[in-house]
Amino acid sequence: MNMQQMMRQAQKMQKELAKAQEEVATMTAEGTAGGGMVSAVVRGDMTVESITIDPEAVDPEDVEMLQDMVCAAVNEAIRNINEESNARLSAVTGGMGLPGMGGGMPGIPGLR
């Protein structure tokens, strides 16, 4: 492969990676806790889209349990979006670590 072909290949991969990063930013993933009583949806850009709490999960005598369930649901959603994001990006990069990726995606904290 000559230098010109390598440059074209690199430019093509760069465009595909940029497209994949845009797709990842709009992806969502859900996490649940308490047997589904609490659910959280997180976007690929690591913003929380929604939190849903079943009214039966609300016990004024045990607010700490509800707080724990919310944290667990959000953390699960983050793990799920990270897995989905990594799968999407690996499809573009062929699983190779790219310089400057820093184990994640620039501008999208938490993606590894």
C-alpha positions in Angstrom: 0.0 0.0 0.0 1.5 3.3 -1.0 1.4 6.5 1.1 -1.5 8.0 -1.0 -3.7 4.9 -0.4 -2.9 5.0 3.3 -3.9 8.6 3.5 -7.2 7.8 1.7 -7.8 4.9 4.0 -7.1 7.1 7.1 -9.5 9.8 5.9 -12.2 7.2 5.2 -11.8 5.8 8.7 -11.8 9.3 10.2 -15.1 10.1 8.5 -16.6 6.8 9.6 -15.4 7.3 13.2 -16.9 10.9 13.2 -20.3 9.4 12.0 -20.1 6.7 14.7 -19.4 9.3 17.4 -22.5 11.2 16.3 -24.6 8.1 16.4 -23.2 7.2 19.9 -24.1 10.6 21.2 -27.8 10.0 20.3 -28.0 6.4 21.5 -29.8 5.6 24.8 -29.6 2.8 27.3 -31.7 1.9 30.2 -30.8 0.6 33.7 -33.2 -0.7 36.3 -33.1 -1.4 40.0 -35.5 -2.7 42.7 -37.0 -5.3 40.3 -37.9 -2.6 37.8 -39.3 -0.2 40.4 -36.7 2.4 39.4 -35.4 2.9 35.8 -33.0 5.4 34.3 -32.3 6.2 30.7 -28.9 7.6 29.8 -27.8 9.1 26.4 -24.5 8.4 24.7 -23.3 11.8 25.7 -23.7 10.7 29.4 -26.7 12.9 30.1 -29.6 11.4 32.0 -32.7 11.5 29.7 -35.2 10.2 32.3 -35.7 8.6 35.7 -38.9 6.7 36.4 -39.9 5.7 39.9 -42.9 3.4 40.6 -44.9 5.1 43.4 -44.8 1.9 45.4 -41.0 2.4 45.7 -41.6 5.6 47.6 -41.4 5.0 51.4 -41.1 8.1 53.4 -39.7 6.0 56.2 -36.9 4.7 54.0 -35.7 7.4 51.6 -32.2 6.0 51.6 -33.4 2.8 49.9 -35.0 4.9 47.1 -31.8 6.9 46.7 -29.8 3.7 46.5 -32.1 2.3 43.8 -31.9 5.5 41.7 -28.1 5.4 41.9 -28.1 1.7 41.0 -30.4 2.3 38.0 -28.3 5.2 36.7 -25.0 3.3 37.1 -26.5 0.3 35.2 -27.6 2.6 32.4 -24.2 4.1 32.2 -22.6 0.6 32.0 -25.0 -0.3 29.3 -24.4 2.8 27.2 -20.7 2.3 27.5 -21.0 -1.3 26.3 -23.2 -0.2 23.3 -20.9 2.7 22.5 -17.8 0.5 22.6 -19.4 -2.0 20.3 -20.4 0.6 17.8 -17.0 2.2 17.8 -15.2 -1.1 17.6 -17.2 -1.9 14.5 -15.6 1.1 12.9 -12.1 0.8 14.2 -11.9 -2.9 14.0 -11.2 -3.0 17.8 -7.8 -1.3 17.5 -6.9 1.4 20.0 -6.6 4.7 18.2 -4.1 7.3 19.3 -5.9 10.2 21.0 -8.9 8.1 22.0 -7.5 7.9 25.5 -9.5 4.8 26.2 -12.7 6.7 25.5 -14.2 9.3 23.2 -13.0 12.9 23.3 -15.8 15.2 24.4 -17.9 12.3 25.8 -16.8 11.6 29.3 -17.0 8.1 30.6 -16.9 6.2 27.4 -14.2 3.6 27.5 
